[in-house]
Amino acid sequence: MREELISLLERLEKETGLPRRRIIEVLVSALKVAAERKFGQKNIKVEFDEEKGEFLIFVNNKRLSTQQLGRIVAFRARQIIAQKIREEEKSLLAEKFAKRKGEIVWGIVDRREGRDYILEVEGMEVRLPYRETLPQDEFYRGEKVKALVLEVDKNAEYPVLLSRTHPQFLEKLLLEEVPELKEGTVKIKNVVREPGYRSKVAVESSRKEIDSIGALIGIKGTRIKPVLHELRGEKIDIIPYSDDIKEFIARALAPAEVEEIEIYPENKRARVIVKDDQLSLAIGKKGQNVSLAARLTGWNIDVRPVSQALREKKISEEEKIKEFTSLPGIDEDKAKKLIQAGFFTLEDICRVPRDELEKLLQINTEEAQKIVKMAREMLKKEGVKIG
């Protein structure tokens, strides 16, 4: 019996990675629960005798053997033990990975559950949710996958969640390839992504002789190529950071060339003028370029072509006030606030985020919705389409 128990403990230690002391605690707890189910909530005590290598069960101070629990209770005890062991494994996994949150790990694809992938990482099962994979990702059983430790929750079915879409995944990939990032001579100021399509990375060098862009790209692209390969061809724009917000916004809109930038610090809004043939490049496919630039800089960016900007400059303040006050709830004071914040036309009203409009005019959501709805209707009558 002693040999069998020791063999069991050794096997559980190997399979679960749990220390023997904790396994014994789990077994004691499971046997106590099983005994309580058979005998009721009496004075039940379970101990482990290390010298004899056996479990001692006492009911009202009377010692019983494990055989006296009966087959059904013994089966229940095994179920409880298995459940508690799984819980302990999950707790151990969570504890192990809690300190590794934000790190990159390698995993082997074991199977799929629905659209999610279940990977084995260092002997542990973890989940890579479908929502955290790139559009181009398609993995097969046994394939090695690189991902970021995103979340750790010991109460979840799979305590560790991985991600390949998080901005930090790109940041960590660059850190692996670029010595200057590890040394701190080049710093990443911000990373934004449209996973699988395009990313923008703002970088800054602490030494004039070090080219921050060149450091990340490497000679003939040797440093950036492995990252592009891992991200399945996701385009990466490396942007030199600048404290001059106009300069930073202009760089963030690359590859488009910017003609002029007007900034309105009150609501962190920038009105960017580009040549007509640069408009589609500045906005990007499905608005990706301007959206990423806005997220990278933290400013709302409104891009318009030179031809439109010239027409707007001809609009007098009186005409703007007249147009804005035709909207519900906007008086002359509110109209002037809009003008001071860089609003020229009804199109600006429709394109601005609702929360910005609410904050600027100090109105509630319902009032903002009414204003935007009316602005859209007026533009529709004029034949102007708003995306």
N, C-alpha and C positions, 0 to 999 in steps of 0.2 A: 504493500500500500504506500509506504514511504517513497519507494523508488518510482512508483507510478505518478505520485503527486509531484515529486521533484522534476520528473520528465515533463509533466504538464506545465509546470511553472516555467521551465526552461524554454518550452515551445512557445508559450504565450509571450515571454520576454522577447524572443527572436521575432515573432510575427508582428507584435504591436509596437515594439520599441519602448514599452513602459518598464520602469524599474520593478523588480520583484516585489519590493515592499508595497508598491501601489497595487499590484495585481492581487496580492494577498488581501489587502483592504477591500478590494472589489469583491473577491470571493466571499469574505466574511459578511459583507453587506448583503450579497445576494442570498446566501444561506439563511441569514436572519429574516429577510423578507419572505422567503419560501416557508420557513418555520412558522412565521406569524400568520401566513395564509392557511396553514394546516391546523394550528392550535389556537388561533385567535390572538388578540392583543394581550397576551399573558406576560409574565416575567421571563422573557426569552433573552438569552445571552449566547453569543458565538465568539469563540476565540480560536487562535491558531497556535498550536503547540510546536514550537520550532525544533525542540529536541526530538520529539517523536515524529514530527513531520505530518501531523494530522490536525483536522479541524474538530474542535470540541463544541458540542451543542448542549445547552442547558435550558430546560423548561421548568420554571419554578424550582430552580436549583437542582433539578434531577437531570443527570447526564443522559443524553441519547446518542445513538450512533447515526451516521448519515443514512444508513440503510433504513432506520426507523421512520425516516421522512416519507418513505413510500415512493413508488415509481412516478406517479403523477407529480408529486411535489418535487422530486428530483429533476423531472423534465422541466418543470417551471423554473427551478433554480438555474438550470442550464440556459434557459431563455433569458432570464434576468442577467446572468453572468455575461452572455453574449452581448446583450444590450448595453450593459454598463461598460464592457470592454470597448465597444464602439464609441460610446460617449467619451471615455478616457482617451481613446485614440484621437478623436476630434479635438478634445481639449489640448492634447499634447501638440497636435498639428498647429492649432491656433497659436499656442504659446511659442512654438518654434518659429513661425512665420510672422508673428506680430512685430518683431524687431526688424523684419526684412521688408516691411511695407515700403513700396517705392523702388525696390530693387528689381533687376531683370533676372529671370530664371529660365532654365531650359526644361522642357517637359516632353514626354513621349505620349502621343495620342493613344488612348486605350479604347475609347468607344465614343459614340454620340448618344446623348439623351435629348430627344427632340432635335432642336437645331443647335444645341450647345455641345461643346466638346468636353469630355472628361479626360484629363491628362494625368499621367503619373510623374510627379516631381519628387525626386529623392525618396522614392518608396511611398509617397503619399498621394492620394487622389485629390485633385483640385479641379475647379470648373473654369472653363474659358467660355463665357456666355457669347452667344451669337452676336449680340449687340456690341460686344467688345472686340469683334473681329473686323478686318478690312473687307470691303466689298469683293476684293480679288482673292481673298483667303479661301482655300479649299484643302483641308487636311485629311490624311488617310491614316488608318490604324498603323501604329508603329513609327509614324513620322515624327521627327524632332521639331519642336516649336519653341520659339523664343517669345516671351511675354513679360509684362510688368506685374508685380504683385500689387493689386489694386485695393482689395479689401480683405480684412480678416475678421471673421465673426464665428466664434466657437459654437454659437447656437444654431447656425445654418446647417443644412444637410451636408454641404461641402464648405468647410470653414474658410477656405481660401479661394478668392476670385481673382482671375487674371485679366489683363487688358492689353490689346495691341493698338487701341485707338487713342488712348490718353496722351496728351501733350508730353507728359513726363517720360513716356516710352521713347519718344523721339529724342528727348534731351539725354536720356541715359545711353541710347545708342551712339549719339555723338560723343558722349563722354568716353566711351570705350575706344573710339577711334582717334580722338584728338588729344595729344599730350598737353597742349597749352590749356585746355579746359581742366585737366587734372591738376596742373600746376597752379592754376588760378590767374595766369597772365592774360587769358581771354575768358570772359564771363558771358553766360547766356542771360540776357535781361528778361526775355519773355519768349514763349513758344505758343503758337496757336495753330490749330489743324482743322482741315476738312478731311478726316481720315480716308486714305486711299486715293485722294485727289490732289490736294495741295496743302502745303504748310508754309508758315513764315516764322523765321527764327531771328530775333534781334540780338546782336552780339556787340560786345565792347572790349577793346584791348586796353590794358593798363600801361602798356609800353608802346610808344610811338613807332618803334622799329618793327613791331609785330602787326602784320595785316590780319585783322580778325576774320575777314572773309576767306583769305588765302589759307589761314590756319585750318578752317573747317573743311574747305574743299580739298586741300592737299595738292601735290604736284600731279598734274594730269588727272585730277579727280580721284586720287587713290584713297582719300579718307572718306569722301562722301559716297562713293560708289557702293561700298558694303551696306551703308544705311539705306540708300535708294533700293538696293536689292531686297533688303529685309522688309521694306515698306511697299514692295510690289510695284515700284515705279512711281510712287507718290512724289509729285514735284515739290522741291524744297527751295524756297527763296531765303537766302541769307541776307539780312538787313543790318547795316551798321547803325548802332543806336546813336541818338543825339539828344542832348538836353534841350536843343532848340526844337520846339514842337512842330514848327512849320517844316523844318528840314527833315525831321523824323517822319512826319506824315507823307512828305514827298517821296522819301525812300521806301516807305512801307507800301506805296502804291506801285512799285516796280512790278513788271517791266514798263509800265506806262510812264510817259514823260509829262511832268506837271508844269503848267504855265504860271499859275498864281494861286495863292492860298490866303483866304481870309479866315481869321479865327475869332470865335466868340467865347471867351473864357467862362462867362456866366453859366452857360449850359454845356460847356466842353463840346462845342460844335464847330466844325471846320467846313468852309465852302471852298471846294477845290475846282479850279478852272483848268481844263485841258483842251488841246486842239481837237477839232471835231473828229479827226481820224484816229485819235487816241482814246476816245470815249469808251468803246467796247473793250479795249485792252485794260483800261483803268477799272472798269466795272467787273470784267471777267465773266467767265461762263457761269450762268445762273447767279451772278452777283458775288461769286466767291472771292474775287480779288479785293474788292472794296470792303466786303464783310470781314475778311481776315485782317485787312489793314486797320479797320476800326477796332477790332478786338486786340490787335497787337499794340496799338497806341493808346487805347482807352478813350478815344474821341469819336463822336458821331461824325462821319464823313459824308458830305453831300457833294457828289461829283456832277459837274455839268460842262457841256461844250462851250467854247468861246462864243459861238454864234448866239447861244441862248443867254449867256452872261451879258453880252452887249445889248441885247434887247431888254434885259432886266434892269440894266443901269439907266435906261431911258425912262423907267417908271418913276414918277415923282412920289414923294412921301404921301402927298394928299391922295393920290390914286391908290396907293397900298392901303392906307387907312380906310378908304371907302370900300375897297374890296373885302378887307378883313372884317369890318364892322357889319358886313352883310351876312355874316355867319352868326348863328344863335349864341347868345351869351357873351359876345365880344363887343365891348365898348371901345371908345377911343383910347383909353389908358392901356387896355389889354392889347389893342392893335399896335400901339407904340412899343410895348414890350416885345412883341413878335418881331418888329422891325429891328429893334436894338439887338435881338438875338440872331439876326441874319436871315429872317424870313422875307422873301421877296414876293412870292406868289402863292396861290392856293395849292399848287403842286407841293410846295414845301410843307404845308400843313398835312397833306396826305402821306408824305413820306417819313415824317418824323415819328419816332417811337411814341406811343400813347402816354407812357409814364413821363416822358420828357415834357410833353404838352401839358400834362396835369400839373407838374412841378412848376413850369414856367408861368402858367396862368393862374396857378393856385385854384384848380377846379377838381371835381371828382371824375371818376371813370365814366360815368353816364354822360356828363356834360362834354367830356372830350370826345366820346363816341358820336354824339350829336353833331359836334363841330366838323369832325372828319367826314361823316356821312353827307352833310350838306355840301362840303367842299367837293366831294367826289361827284355829287349830283350836278353841281354847277359846271364842273369841268367836262362832264359827260355831254351836257347840252352844247358845250363849245367844241365838242369833238375831240377832246384831249383824253388819251388813255393813260391810266395810272396802273402800274404793275403791282 
